[in-house]
Amino acid sequence: MSELTLAELSGEPRRGRAAPWSESLVMMARGWRLSVRQVDSLLTALFLPIMLMLLFVYLFGGAIHTGISYVDYVVPGVILICVGFGAGTTAVSVAQDLAGPAIDRFRSMDVRGDRLINGHVVASVGRNLVATAVVFGVAFAIGFRAHAGLPGWLIVIGVLSLFMLALSWLAAAIGILAGSAQAASGIAFFISFLAYPSSAMVPVQTMPSWIRGFAGDQPVNQVVITVRSVLSGGSAGASAGYAVAWSAGIIVASMVVAAALFRRRTR
């Protein structure tokens, strides 16, 4: 969105302003400060990975047969559940900004809408990267073993970061669409739910036939398959291409929808 910005779509007047990169950095720093100040959400983001890892490995792992150690199997799924939760937090933050006096203040300062939304998106990706580090830390502590080399780890980080960016932009669009923070939270719940009808926790083959098609082809499953395969020492395969394509498609679609919704909300 270099030429057609959210501010231009909303009809905001062009006046003298700071450099675009400076404005973006300020909004990104603001988004991160908001994350740190929301202590309850921050603590949940940090403790949720720990609770999920212990829950799935020690309570459910013994009853689920995947052909490999269950802790090795479930790590990508726990990461994606946490990413979905983080996206919900982003949707709520965007909705709160647009429903409160902050948006009027930013418009009076001629802050472009895309800079404001970018701040929330970047903060969301940062929170999710921290949660991912926590997941891996807990996983290694309870027996997880990765067999990927440096190139493999770079692929894993790249695929996960791109998908985090995609879900963050989708959550931002939901936050603009929702009329309140409560509505944004309710709608964003469906993002975190996507990890369950996939191979994140159990093999797709164990699911009823009527849901296998969706579970096997949806974007979360492609990311999970890619991460699991690479961490186990295998190749990324076709799933990596599908994961990147899904992520890119979600980012582009979400940015376009966010621009249209922002124009309507700030008109």
Stockholm file with secondary structure:
# STOCKHOLM 1.0

chainA/1-267         MSELTLAELSGEPRRGRAAPWSESLVMMARGWRLSVRQVDSLLTALFLPIMLMLLFVYLFGGAIHTGISYVDYVVPGVILICVGFGAGTTAVSVAQDLAGPAIDRFRSMDVRGDRLINGHVVASVGRNLVATAVVFGVAFAIGFRAHAGLPGWLIVIGVLSLFMLALSWLAAAIGILAGSAQAASGIAFFISFLAYPSSAMVPVQTMPSWIRGFAGDQPVNQVVITVRSVLSGGSAGASAGYAVAWSAGIIVASMVVAAALFRRRTR
#=GR chainA/1-267 SS CCSSCHHHHTTCCCCCCCCHHHHHHHHHHHHHHHHHHCHHHHHHHHHHHHHHHHIIIIIIGGGCCCSSCHHHHHHHHHHHHHHHHHHHHHHHHHHHHHHSTHHHHHHHTTCCHHHHHHHHHHHHHHHHHHHHHHHHHHHHHTTCCCCCCHHHHHHHHHHHHHHHHHHHHHHHHHHHHSSSHHHHHHHHHHHHHTTTTTTTTSCGGGSCHHHHHHHHHSHHHHHHHHHHHHHTTCCCHHHHHHHHHHHHHHHHHHHHHHHHHHHHHHC
#=GC SS_cons         CCSSCHHHHTTCCCCCCCCHHHHHHHHHHHHHHHHHHCHHHHHHHHHHHHHHHHIIIIIIGGGCCCSSCHHHHHHHHHHHHHHHHHHHHHHHHHHHHHHSTHHHHHHHTTCCHHHHHHHHHHHHHHHHHHHHHHHHHHHHHTTCCCCCCHHHHHHHHHHHHHHHHHHHHHHHHHHHHSSSHHHHHHHHHHHHHTTTTTTTTSCGGGSCHHHHHHHHHSHHHHHHHHHHHHHTTCCCHHHHHHHHHHHHHHHHHHHHHHHHHHHHHHC
//
